Amino acid sequence: MPMKSIINGLRGWIRGISEIERFRKELKAYHAIEHVFLVSSGKAALYLILKALKSLQPDRDEVVVPAFTCYSVPSAIMRAGLRVRLCDIDPETLDFDYTLLEEIIKSDTSERILSLIPTHLFGLPSDVARVRRLITGTGIKLVEDAAQSMGAKVKGQFLGTLGDVGFFSLGRGKAFSTVEGGIVLTSNTHIATALKEELSQFREYRVPEIIGLALQSIILSIFMDPRFFWFPKSLPFLNLGETHFERHFPLKKLSAFQAGVSREWQDSLEKISSIRKRNSAGWTEELKRSEFLNQFKVIETAIPLLRYPLLVRQSDQRWALLKASEARGLGVMQAYPESLDRLDELAQKDHCACCLNAHAVAQQMITLPVHGYVSRMDCQKFRELFALVET
Ligand SMILES: Cc1ncc(COP(=O)(O)O)c(C=O)c1O
């Protein structure tokens, strides 16, 4: 995050509500969407959406999610008082296994399903149109998890605008970040009215929390270069590079400081997206002949990925790669360590059947960085890293 954004944040804080309104207006115009709501995180956004949908259909209480996704998703569902229903994934696309999804939608208990959450994990687009066809006439609402894909388009349409309601995360490491934050988008008036009602229960940021955000922005702006990233990563209060099942996350409205940080967000989003698109395409080309790495099918599409996911067939090679990358500061990561069916918080529930594909993917996945620091020199370092593990 550049220093200029932090100064904009402080100016925005002074301007107050008008700064938040500016951000909302710009988001609506950019995405050609009727209603936008701003909150403190992606999980707060999902919680808000689910509470609103539940208020419209109180007799439904289940939410169907892919079994390999961010742990914030089940935590938001459970915090909203709903049940998580898992659908295993297609290990070649990370999207739902559509045969299983169809079985769930046609099952005897499907009238309990409140919503279904297609997820564009790492920016790989889920087939939202296919999900839409499957749920037509069922009353199930389509909630698009675009937490990791703000600014990406499929067939000319922004991800996040394809469902009944969608959301982005503005958390650290996302396509565009305000340290933390979440955006809810919908053009459905009924849903918007319910969202507005639920949002009135969210609190405002307190002054010490905004000072905390400003300090985090400063630390991140100084140390975001991968050569120095070990420093913020070593600070326990930043929780960088970790994924947790958080039961009690805060429910706040986005602050004017964060809205201020977002000034000129279209320009930075477009710049960052074009770098990510170029680097994603670069990885596809670079790794297509690899004997020990599996690429995902949909990576052919020109899309700005948040990180570049791959599967390493052999577990010893995967661990060797992760270890060697850590020693060299190259930023290869392991994604979510387990599928949702193996999480302690969900494992005992009868509606969470064993999901073998999701489990296998969790055991094999690594992700490569695609941000602006992945320069030509880094590519050579990555080549050496892959060669080291392959031999
Ligand atoms: C797919 C997905 N959904 C939801 C979330 C929740 O967003 P946040 O971290 O802003 O709460 C994340 C966060 O990384 C995510 O990756």
The ligand as an SDF file (V2000), in Angstrom:
LIG
                    3D

 16 16  0  0  0  0  0  0  0  0999 V2000
  -12.7600  -17.3630   -0.8520 C   0  0  0  0  0  0  0  0  0  0  0  0
  -12.8320  -16.4420    0.3230 C   0  0  0  0  0  0  0  0  0  0  0  0
  -14.0350  -16.1510    0.8630 N   0  0  0  0  0  0  0  0  0  0  0  0
  -14.1430  -15.3230    1.9160 C   0  0  0  0  0  0  0  0  0  0  0  0
  -13.0430  -14.7290    2.4960 C   0  0  0  0  0  0  0  0  0  0  0  0
  -13.1800  -13.8310    3.6900 C   0  0  0  0  0  0  0  0  0  0  0  0
  -12.6200  -12.5610    3.5030 O   0  0  0  0  0  0  0  0  0  0  0  0
  -11.9390  -11.7650    4.7020 P   0  0  0  0  0  0  0  0  0  0  0  0
  -10.5800  -12.3280    4.9520 O   0  0  0  0  0  0  0  0  0  0  0  0
  -11.8910  -10.3580    4.2230 O   0  0  0  0  0  0  0  0  0  0  0  0
  -12.8220  -11.9280    5.8890 O   0  0  0  0  0  0  0  0  0  0  0  0
  -11.7850  -14.9930    1.9660 C   0  0  0  0  0  0  0  0  0  0  0  0
  -10.5820  -14.3970    2.5420 C   0  0  0  0  0  0  0  0  0  0  0  0
   -9.4660  -14.6130    2.1790 O   0  0  0  0  0  0  0  0  0  0  0  0
  -11.6710  -15.8650    0.8530 C   0  0  0  0  0  0  0  0  0  0  0  0
  -10.4750  -16.1570    0.3290 O   0  0  0  0  0  0  0  0  0  0  0  0
  1  2  1  0
  2  3  1  0
  2 15  2  0
  3  4  2  0
  4  5  1  0
  5  6  1  0
  5 12  2  0
  6  7  1  0
  7  8  1  0
  8  9  2  0
  8 10  1  0
  8 11  1  0
 12 13  1  0
 12 15  1  0
 13 14  2  0
 15 16  1  0
M  END
$$$$
